[in-house]
Amino acid sequence: MDALEYLRSLGGVARTAALLRAGASKREVAALAALGVKPARGIIALPDCNPDYLFALVHNGLLTCGSAARAHGLWIRDVPLRRHLAVAHSRVTVFTAHRTLRFPAHGTLPIASLEDTVLHALGCLPLSEAVSMAECAIRGGQVDRGMLEDLLRGPRSARARRALSLATATAESQPEVEARLLFVARGWRVQVQARIPGVGRVDLLIEGLVIVEIDGHAFHADRAAFVEDRRRQNEALRQGYPTLRYPPEVVWRDPDRLLRDVEELLRIWGPRRFGG
């Protein structure tokens, strides 16, 4: 085993005991210590190590909640500035602590399980981030909704249950989740990934009338996609479905504009479509 490469595979930081268990000799561990620093007793860190992993090991915890979202490939817009750790101790001053772990942690990295990460997020993060993480995990088949529901039956889990109830497992991106939550909060009926004959599937259909599409960075990657998109949009309009398109930045930075635009189209097109 190449001890240096193994340490790099761990993000450049590890406990000496973990290196020894993996097969590194005491001499190799000493050589690694000479290459880096020892930020705490029993921990070796290379100068370019992962700072989140280092923080977790120094504080004898596991990254979880929003701090572990990207490690698990879960949707999150803003990783919390204050790190979230699962810890057994109560000496908390510089991070947000989570003290319940129900599943085995990652085998080699200081990261809580995906299941615990989602459970912690549901009861902790702002609604849009909590729903986005749960939506991604459930949609990807990484976690079972029924299992989450069973574990959130307690009286202290009301907030988490509400967030979970808003995860539809149908969205294709985090901005789409956030836009849907904006519309639901306004009291509008929202259909996700609705199918319209002759048009196909659309991201969001508001009050059975207004189509909202959230375009990703790969939008119109080629000419054929551009032509097809214009056909779909024209056909939707011909059938009486006006379409609004937005990049993620509008959802994140100017949600009031998004709501105003939809509200105006509902006001203008509602009487035309439904009478009145």
Secondary structure, 3 states (H helix, E strand, C coil): CCHHHHHHHCCCEEEHHHHHHCCCCHHHHHHHHHHCECCCCCEEECCCCCHHHHHHHHCCCEECHHHHCHHHCCCCCCCCCCCEEECCCCCCCCCEEECCCCCCCCCCCCECCHHHHHHHHHCCCCHHHHHHHHHHHHHCCCCCHHHHHHHCCCHHHHHHHHHHHCCCCCCCCHHHHHHHHHHHHHCCCEEEEEEECCCEEEEEEECCCEEEEECCCCCCCCHHHHHHHHHHHHHHHHCCCCEEEECHHHHHHCHHHHHHHHHHHHHHHHHHHHCC
